[in-house]
Each structure stands twice: as C-alpha cells, then as structure tokens.
Amino acid sequence: MSVTDDVFDPMPEAPEAPTDDMCCGSGCDPCVWDTYNAAVQVYRQQLADWQAREAARQAANTGN
C-alpha cells in the first residue's frame, strides 16, 4: 500500500493534561504527570510520523 492510497489516516489527538487536583503531591511513582509526559512523547512521535505521511500524500497529489 502506498502513501497515495485513499486510507483513513486522521491526525493523532494530543493527550489530555491532568487537572491540578489529579496529582496528590505525595511523590507517587508514577505520578499522573509522569504518565501524561510519557503520553505526550508518544503523541509527538505519532504526530511527526503523521505529518511525514501527510506531506508525502500532498506531494503525490500535486505531482511533485
């Protein structure tokens, strides 16, 4: 399957940040913020991958 195929490939959604009251402040391991930060790292990689696929689709559609 090539990048030009008509495939449903939505942009990834950013994780929702925890609210201030979700962290108890007692040093839990992992803290809700640790879990969130890990999810943000995964999201950033997924977004970069999606952006590369989208750029390839755009280039293929314009003939460049």
C-alpha positions as CSV (number, residue, x, y, z in Angstrom):
1,M,0.0,0.0,0.0
2,S,1.5,3.4,-1.0
3,V,1.1,6.7,0.8
4,T,-1.2,7.9,-2.1
5,D,-3.9,5.2,-1.3
6,D,-7.1,6.6,-0.1
7,V,-6.8,5.4,3.5
8,F,-8.4,6.9,6.6
9,D,-5.4,8.4,8.5
10,P,-6.6,11.0,11.0
11,M,-4.2,13.3,12.7
12,P,-3.4,11.9,16.2
13,E,-5.0,13.6,19.1
14,A,-3.0,15.1,21.9
15,P,-3.4,13.5,25.3
16,E,-5.5,15.4,27.8
17,A,-3.4,17.0,30.6
18,P,-4.4,16.0,34.2
19,T,-6.1,18.6,36.2
20,D,-4.3,20.1,39.2
21,D,-6.4,18.1,41.6
22,M,-5.4,14.8,40.0
23,C,-1.9,15.0,41.5
24,C,-1.9,14.3,45.2
25,G,1.7,15.7,45.6
26,S,2.9,12.8,47.6
27,G,5.5,11.6,45.1
28,C,3.7,8.7,43.6
29,D,5.7,6.7,41.1
30,P,4.4,7.1,38.5
31,C,2.7,10.4,39.1
32,V,-0.2,11.3,36.8
33,W,2.2,13.9,35.4
34,D,4.8,11.2,34.6
35,T,2.1,9.2,32.8
36,Y,1.0,12.3,30.9
37,N,4.5,13.3,29.9
38,A,5.1,9.8,28.5
39,A,1.9,10.1,26.6
40,V,3.0,13.5,25.2
41,Q,6.2,11.9,24.0
42,V,4.3,9.2,22.2
43,Y,1.9,11.7,20.7
44,R,4.7,13.9,19.4
45,Q,6.3,10.9,17.6
46,Q,2.9,9.9,16.2
47,L,2.3,13.5,15.1
48,A,5.7,13.7,13.4
49,D,5.0,10.4,11.6
50,W,1.6,11.5,10.5
51,Q,2.9,14.9,9.3
52,A,5.5,13.0,7.2
53,R,2.8,10.8,5.7
54,E,0.6,13.8,5.0
55,A,3.4,15.6,3.3
56,A,4.1,12.6,1.1
57,R,0.4,12.4,0.3
58,Q,0.3,16.1,-0.6
59,A,3.4,15.8,-2.8
60,A,2.0,12.7,-4.6
61,N,-1.3,14.5,-5.2
62,T,0.4,17.6,-6.7
63,G,2.8,15.6,-8.8
64,N,5.9,16.9,-7.0
